[in-house]
Amino acid sequence: MGVTCAAMILALAEGLSPAGGPKRAARLAGGLLLLLAVVKPLLELDGSALTRAMTEYRMDAEWSAREMEEENKTLMMDIIEAQSAAYIQDKAAALGIDCQVQVEADEAAEYPVPKIVTITGNLTREEKEKLTKQIETDFAIPADRQYYESGGTE
């Protein structure tokens, strides 16, 4: 508001001043008045309030970044679980096995990796052995973390 008022006063003074020396003096005085109008609010700034506001902003930004990182990890884990289950189900179908697959990723790892596999279906012992070997080969998930449940496929 002060800058706008100073600019209006400067324009009025310049318009009313006669040409020559008085006009140059009016421009100089108006320029100084405009400079004062710009600098005065900066001199009145409360440094502690500004520091406090910047600290709060930084803390909010850090919290948002952490929250975003957690959300990204959750989304990545969901994608890895879904893609791994689809891959294993395709491999099972290629082996002639009809089943449903669920994969759980390791949440504690820095990067989510498949940890546990649950296969639901009516599989013979030979089919279980084939699929177990395939999962061990492709995902390095040992047999003790592969669970087979009886039941019809959906």
N, C-alpha and C positions, 0 to 999 in steps of 0.2 A: 504494500500500500504506500509506504514511504517513497519507494523508487518511482512509482507512478505519479505521485504528487510532485516530486522533484522534477520529473521529466515534463510535466505540464507547466510548472513554474518556469523552467528553462525555456520552453517553447514560447511562452507568453513574453518573457523578458527579451528574448531574441527578436521576436516580432515587433515589439514596441521600441527597441533601441534604434537610434539613427545609425546610418552606415558609417564605417570608419572605426576609429578608436573605441568609442563607446560600445559598439556592437561586439568587438573582440573582447573587451573587458566583461561584457555580459555573458559571452560564451565561456570565458575562463571561470567566472564566478559560478555559472550554471553547471559546468563540468565538475567543479569542486563540490558543489552541493549534491550532485548526482552521485559522485564517488562516496561522499559521506553517508548518503542514504543507503548505499549498498554495503558499506563497511560497518555501519553502526549495529545492525543485528548480529553480525559475526562477533563483535566485541562483547555483546551482551549474552552470548551463549553460556550456559551452565555446563562446565566441563564434566562435572561428576554425573549429571543427568545424561549427557552424551555418552560417557563411558559406560554407564549402566545400560543404556539402550543398546549399545554395540555388543556388550557382553550377553544380554538377553537374546539378541539376534543371532549371535554366534552359537549359543547353546541350542536355540531352536533349530538352526541349520544342522548342527551335529545330530540332534535327536531325529530329525527328518531323514538324514542320510542313513542312520542306523536302522530306522524303521523300513526304509526303502530296501536296504540290503537284506533284511530279514524276509521281506515280502518276495524279493527276487529269488532268494534261496528256496523259499517254499514253492514258488511257481516252478523253478527249475527241478525241484524234487518231484513234483507232480508230473511234469513232462517226462522225466527219466523213468519214473515208475510205469507210466502209461506206455511209453515206447518200448521199454524192456518187456513188459507183459505181452504186448502185441508181437514182438519179435519172437519170444518163446512160444507163443501160441501158433505163430506161422511155422516155426521149426517142428512143433508137435504135429501140426497138420501135414507137413511134408513127410513125417515119419508114419503117418496114418493113424495118429492118435487124436481122439476127439475129447477135448477138455477145456476148462476155463483156467486162466492163469491170473494170479495176483502177485505183484512184486512190491516189497517194502524197501525203501532206500535207507541208508544209514544217515540219520540226522546229525550225528556227532561229527561226521567227517567234514573236512573243510569244503570238499566238493561232493555232493550227494552221489553215492554209488549204490547199485542194487545190493541188498544184503540178504534178504529172505524171500524165498519163492514158495507160494502155496498153489498147488495144482489140484483142481477139483474135477473128478470124473471117474468113470469105471475103467481103470487101467489094469492090464495084466502085469505080472511081475517083470516080464521081458520089456514091456513098454515103459515101465517105470525106470528100469535100468538104462534103456536107450536114452530116455529124456534126461535122466540124472547126469549121464555122461555128457550129453549135449550142453546142458546148462553149466556144468563144471568147465567144459572147454571154452564156451563162449563168454561166460561171465565170471569165472573163477569163484563161483559160489559152491562151497563144499556140500556134500550130500547131507550132512547133519543140519544144514540150514535150508533144506528143501523138504517141504511137507506135502504129503499126498493125502487127500481126503476123498473118501468114496462119495458118490452122489452123481445125479444126472447133470448134464450140461444144460445151460440155459439157452 
